[in-house]
Amino acid sequence: MGQAKQKGEKRRPPPEAVAMETDLFSRPATGNYLTIAAAIVLQFVIILLPLVGPAGSIAPHAQKNFVAFLSVLLLAIALSALAVYSKFRRRQVDGSPMPLWSPALLVVSLFILFALFAGLLSI
């Protein structure tokens, strides 16, 4: 403690105290909860893949299948993007490590969106 004062360095408050003073997205729990929710919704997207697969794309209600799948996929992308935003805001506040899972979920969700519109899922 004496060395920090001699060098002129400021001591950082604990991350919990910093997070309580900041907005909702800078809190550690917010990013974690958003990442968990995005992972659960992405799992649901993977479960719904047969709706837009070969059998689902030729069904009489294929358009409804497409809309249902797209809405769940957009929810997964929104939750993933909010999780990434929250994790990076937290990183700016307390210098926490670089998040890995949140950006990975966003990349996977965006790849599925690209594959959907490129027609790769209904082959």
Secondary structure, 3 states (H helix, E strand, C coil): CHHHHHHCCCCCCCHHHHHHHCCHHHCHHHHHHHHHHHHHHHHHHHHCHHHHCHHHHCCCCHHHHHHHHHHHHHHHHHHHHHHHHHHHHHHHHHCCCCCCHHHHHHHHHHHHHHHHHHCCCCC
